[in-house]
Amino acid sequence: MTFSVVILAAGMGSRLGRSLPKPLTELADGRTIMRQQMDNIRAAFGNVPVTIVVGYRAEAIVEAFPEATFVYNDEYDTTNTSQSLLRALRESANGGVLWMNGDVVFDPQVLLRSAHLIESDQSFVTVNTSSVSDEEVKYTVTPEGFIRELSKTVVGGLGEAVGINYISSTSKATLITQLGRVKNQDYFERGLELAIEQNNLLVEPVNISDLYAVEIDFAADLERANLFV
């Protein structure tokens, strides 16, 4: 299966209080968050094409990762991840797209566990059922086990979305259309949720609760991630 990878890294990441883009934050093992992501991608999929969506201090990321291609979100300060993903999907080549937020430190096994779904071109969202925080994107499922709801406002969520996802080659155009309809400040999950509601998009939850995946928003998150790397 032909596919590509997108890393969303346009935001300012102001909550962490660093001058550089958050994906360039150094971890305890000396790598940056994004270098850990790139290493995981290469270990799982070899030389798959990687596109990074940049905005805030874009030149720093471009310089650090010359092996990638880049899409620019010049409205990074007034838009959210829905618009960064939309730009990347519009520029993507044929095939499905695996995408992730640029601030997630995660176990290399996450991608290996998901590889069979990419091979079969099945859309998925990675989830953690060990925690259901009000501040995180939560999900519910249909009787058949596919994602039904996906947002921060879900009531009775079964777990949290991790921020590593895949859209199939056959559903990519549908997601592009829905991302074009959402508000600038919406997260990309809103586009997925609309595609599920209105286009019967089938998205599988991939449970990675036994693996680590830490979204770095605050200093405490960084400390927790450093326990794993």
Secondary structure by P-SEA (a helix, b strand, c coil): cccbbbbbccccccccccccccccccccccccaaaaaaaaaaacccccbbbbbbccaaaaaaaaccccccccccccccccaaaaaaaaaaaccccbbbbbbccccccccccccaaaaaaabbbbbbbbccccccccccccccccccccccccccccccccccccccccccaaaaaaaaaaaccccccaaaaaaaaaaccbbbbbbbbcccbbbbbcccaaaaaaaaacc
